[in-house]
Amino acid sequence: MQSEIKPKVEKHLKELVEDGVTVIKNGVSAEQVLAVREQFKAFADLNGDFFHKHLDADGHYPRIINLHLAFQPLLDLFTQNAVALGVQDAFFGRESSIYTTLYYERGSAQPVHRDTPYFATRPEYNYLGVWVALEDANARNGCLNVIRKGHLVAEFDREQMALQHYDSLDAVPAASNILWDAYQQRVTDCCSELGLKVERVEVEAGDTVIWHPQLPHGGSEIEDITRSRHSLVIHVTPVGVPVYHQDVFFNPTKAVPIKAAWDYKDHGGRKYAVHPQVEFAHRDPTAPSAFRQL
């Protein structure tokens, strides 16, 4: 670790562990942020046959899953973000890598939730959310909501919760809306009982937010739905760590492989998981190789 960033890494790691969230100011330069937004527009126009049909009435795209596989500038937001990388590596005690990404052109306005039912790693909680603001994010265009220190609320009896809805733990599917809603409601109820409140995290373009795997977080309401809010969410794990979903999260003693089944590629001295497709709002899967490059 470079000596000049070590104190910053230690500061942000302490905040991540104690509060569940940390904001790294100017993790990415203003010049790089502007370049990524301009390149994104050019890339989308060049690949209009894939992109343009997904534009909404306000001219915004929905969340785009794993766009980094086809659009290299997004990888640079991970590999060239030195303090954020240092925090991730220190938290894991191992080198961090990209598992998946979400590119947003508009705020998500998602309800507060924990990610872990859909990011169930082995060993558990070897996951972080990393969010890079590519535009200022505030109440007008939607910012992150967090329940600071909500990650300290102890894990629940997940097996017992699952068995209230399914005959056996083996019957729990990878995606269960019933269990997702029950778990997230329990999380927010426990936080409320402890006096923990939802707060907005307003940031500027270039800032990077990192949240603990157990931190309750979401997206604020958007006052002006016509406004854009470009951002990139990077879901990171140590290299080689597998990620499972609710069928494993709610059955934590289930025997599963402890090595990731996917391959990795290298970029900028870091690794990212290889997935077969890019998706628009979890639909319209497209091979990364099908996109034309600038």
N, C-alpha and C positions, 0 to 999 in steps of 0.2 A: 504494500500500500504506500503510495506517495506520502512523504512526510507532511506536505502542505494540506492534504485533505483529511488526514487522520483525525484531527480534533473535530472536524465537521462530522465525520462518520460516527465518532463516539457520541457526539451530541444527539444526532438524529436516531441512532440506535437506542439510546436511553429513552428518548421520547416514544419510540415505537414500542418498546417493551413496557413502559410504564403507562402510557396513555392509549396505546393501540393504534396511533396514527402519528405521522410526522410530515411536515411540509418542507421540502427543500427548495428554497428560493433560487430562481435562475439556474436550475439544474441543466437547462438547455438554453443556448443563447437566443436572443431575439432574432438574429439573422437566420439561424437554423429553423426556428419556428416558422418564420415567414416563408422560407424556401420550401419547407415541407407542404404548407398549405397551397402554395402556388403550383408545386409539382403534383400534388394530389389532383387539383383541378385539371391540369394538363393530362395527367394519366387517365382520369375518368373520361375526359373528352375523347382521347385517343381510343379508348375502349368503350365508346358509347353504346355499342351493341350489347354489352354486358351491364353497363351502369345505368343508362338513361331511363330504362323502363322502371327503375326502382325509385325515381324521384317522386316526392310527395307534392302536395298542392302548393307548398311554400318553396319548392325547389331544393329540398334537402334529401339526402340519402338516409336510409335506416342504418342501424348498426351493421357493420361489415366485419364478418368473422374471419380472422387469419389473413387479412389483406397483406400483412408483412411478407407472406410467402411469394407474393407477386410484385410488391412495391417496396423496393429496397430502402428508401429513405426512412421508413418506419423502423427498420432494424437499427439504424444509426441512433435513433432516440433511446435505444436500450444500451448499445455498446459504447456510445460517446457521453454517457451520463455518469461521470466518474463517482460522484458522491453517492448517488443512488445505488450504483453497483457495489460500492464498498459497504453500504448498509445491508444490502441483501446478502452478500457473502458472509459478513460478520454474524448476521442473524442465523443463517443456515450452518455456519461453520464449514461451508463447502462452497464451491463455485456455483453461482446462480445461472440459470438458463431460461430461455423463453419456452413456455408450454403452449399457450395460445394468446391471441390478442383480439381486441375489439376496437374498431375505429368508429368514432361517433362524429357526426356532423352537427348533431343537436343534442341537448341534454337528455338524459335517460328518464328522469322523473320516476325512477324505480322506488318502490317501498323499501324501507329499511330492512336489511336482512344480513345474515351471515353467509359467506360463500361456501363454507366447509361441506355442506351436504352434496355439492356438485364438484368439490375439489378435495376429495377424500384421499389423501396420500398415504403411502406406506414407507417409512413410519408416518404417523399422523402429524398434521399441522406443519408439514414441510412445504409451505406455500405462502406467497405474499401477493397482494394486489399492488401494482405500480401504475399510477395514473399520471400522464403527462399532458399538461394543459397547452393546447396549441392556439387558444384564444383566451382572453380574460373570461373567467367564469364567476358569475354573481347571480343575484336574485332575478335579474331581468332575463338572462338566457339560461339559467339553471346551473347550479353548482353541486358539489358533493354535500350530502348530509352524513353526519357520523354521530354515534353515541360514544363519546370519549370515555374510556375505561370499561366499556361494555364487554371488551374481550376478557375481562377478569371474572365475569359471571361464569361459574363452574359449568362444565358440560353436564348434560342431563342423562338420565337412564334411557338411552336411545332404543335399546331392545324393547323395553317396556312400552315406549311410545309407539314403536312399530307394531307390536302385537295387539295394540288397541284397534288397529285397522286391518291387519293381515293375519291369516291363520298361522303362519310360520314366518320366521325371518328369511327363509329361502324364497318365500313368495313376494318379498319386497322387490319392486321393479327398479331399474336404474333411474327412472324419473317418476316421481309420485307427487302430484299436486297436493294430495291430502296430507301427506307427511311433511312436505315443504311448508305448507300453510300452518300446520300444527306446531312445527318446530320454531318457525319464525315468530309466531304469536307468543310462544313460551319465552323466547329470547326477549322480545320487547316488553312483555309483562314483567319479567324479572328485573329488567333494567329500570322500569318505571317504579317498581316497589323499592328499589335502592335509591331512588331520587335522581337517577341518571337521565339526562334529557338529550333530545336530538338538537344538534347545532349545525349551522351552515359553515362550510369551509370555502370561503371565497379566495380565489387565487388569481394570479396574473399569468399571461402567456409565458411559457418557459418554466413555470414552477412544476415540481414533481411531488406528488403525494404518494406515500407508501402506507398501506394499512395491514395490520396483523390479520392472520387467517380467521380469527374469531371475532374481529371487530364488526359490530352491527353498523352498516352503512347503506347509503342509497343515493338517490338523486332528488334534489329539491324541486318544488313546483316551478314551472317556467312562466314568468309574468308575460313575456312577449314571445309567443310560439313562433313568430316569423324570424326570430334572430337565430343565427348559427352559434354553435359552441364546439368547434373542432377539438377533439381530444383523442388520446390513445390509451386504452387500458391494456396493460401487459400482465398476464398471469404467469408468475415465475415459480420455479421449483429448483432444487439442486439437480445437477445433471444426473440423469438415469433414474430419478424417482418417478414411480408410476402414479397416475391419478385415476381414481375411480369415482363412482357416483353414489346415489342414495342406497343402492342395494348393498354397498359395502359400508357406507357411513352408518347406517342403522343396524348393521351387523358387524361391529368392530372386531369380533374375534374370527370372522370368516377368513379361511385360508385363501390367500391370493398371492400371485407373484410379487416380489418386492423389487423387481427390476422393470423399468419401462419397456414396453413392447415396441416402441417406435424408434426410428433412427434419428440422428441429429446431423445438421449441417453447421458449418462454421461461418461466422461473419465477424470481422473486426476483433478477432481473438476470443469470441464467445460462441456458444452453441445455442441453436434453436431447434425445437422438435419439428420433424417433417410430418406434415399432414397432407392428405390427398386433395383437398379442395378449399377454395374460398367460398363463403356463403354470404348472401344478402338477407339479413333478418332471419337467419337459419333456414333459408330457402335458396333455390336456384344454385346448387353446387356447381362450381366451375374449377377445372384443373388450373393450378397456378401457371402452368406452361402455355395456357391458351391466351393469356393476356399479352398484348403487344407492349413493348418497352419503349420508353422515351428515347 
